[in-house]
Amino acid sequence: MKLAYVITIALSGFLTAAEPFIEKQDLFTVGEDPAYSLYHIPGLVVTAKGTVLAWCEARKRAAGVSDWDDIRILLRRSTDDGKTWSASKSIANVEGPKQKNPFALKMKNVDPNDVTYNNPVLIADKGGAVHMLFCLEYERVFYQRSEDDGLTFSKPTEITSAFEAFKKDYDWKVLATGPNHSIQLKTSRLVVPVWLSTGTGGNAHRPSVTATIYSDDSGKSWKAGDIAVPCTEEWINPNETVAIELNDGSVMLNVRSESKAHRRLITISKDGATGWSTPKFDDALLEPICMGGIVRYNHDGQSLILFSNPHNLDKAKGKAEPGKNRDRKNVSVKISRDEGRSWPVNKLIEDGPSMYSDIAVTQSGAILCFYGRSGDNQGVAAFAGGRLTLARFNLEWITTP
């Protein structure tokens, strides 16, 4: 009887759920480096070897023409599940002369001497490489890769020619990849969401449409897919988009837009490039016009989808009131157990001003959300916050009321 009792106690210990936890640390903070007045566009990915990579745009100015500012792409690495981090380093550099996008020069206060590196996207290849795409002046696109978990990257190769195929359907003058991390499918295809603009509207980023580019040869060459979400009276200026592979092998895009419904747009393709379904609004995913993050959680026999963004609108009214309820705040994480058809669980990560986010899952099952939030520097633009913070937590924390 004593032996049976001991075995029962031991087994009960294994079956006990982990204690919920959440911990936060700032990875980029305004004021720490005098060269930069704003950190924005956080990105996050876990490599095949388990290294966590966190990156962002470091901008010289905190206000004004920030998107067309002098911008560098900075990266930090963690080899212990996101607990401690390396110093930041710049990871994008194109040699030779550079010219400002002509549509930027039509705007006020744009310095033609500024160099804008923008919209970095990283993909963790299941074979161990890290693929990276980034833009120069919202006009040219480059590809590079790392074979050592982000310690070094190859010389950038320009792939802008892949975007020429879009011009038969949409005569773009301004373009951007992602931002955020992107995905490799079970077929090994690399898929990267992009947005395209004629550059004639606000900030030279509007009007806009979304699409994907893809590579079937491990990043050596890239091709344009179909326009996934056009700009219409219903789907207004679709732009920053994230992607996830569903369990049936299809690809779901989760799309930011400026639509009056103030909900995220969803569209699905069997191959991540062509034949996109008619976009529809997801009533559970509020849209304060801000980037979000999406990732697969595969641990302990569960296959879930996690989504992060600022959860802020007057859901009772079902729409945003003019001038109200569109602040970027209340970054939260949601769980879908049915491949994105419903989102029954929502947990607040940051109670207050909080902005762009990306989300990842480590090999141990820890969940990481990397997001912008308010800081001590009152001069920092409200759209980005004063710091980029990493929240590290477990599934039990999300599901605990």
Helices and strands as residue ranges (DSSP letters): H 2-15, E 22-29, E 38-46, E 52-59, G 66-68, E 71-78, E 89-90, H 102-105, E 117-124, E 130-136, E 140-146, E 157-158, G 160-168, E 174-177, E 183-184, E 190-197, G 202-204, E 208-215, E 223-229, E 241-245, E 251-255, E 263-269, E 280-286, E 293-299, E 302-310, E 331-336, E 345-348, E 354-361, E 367-373, E 387-393, H 395-399
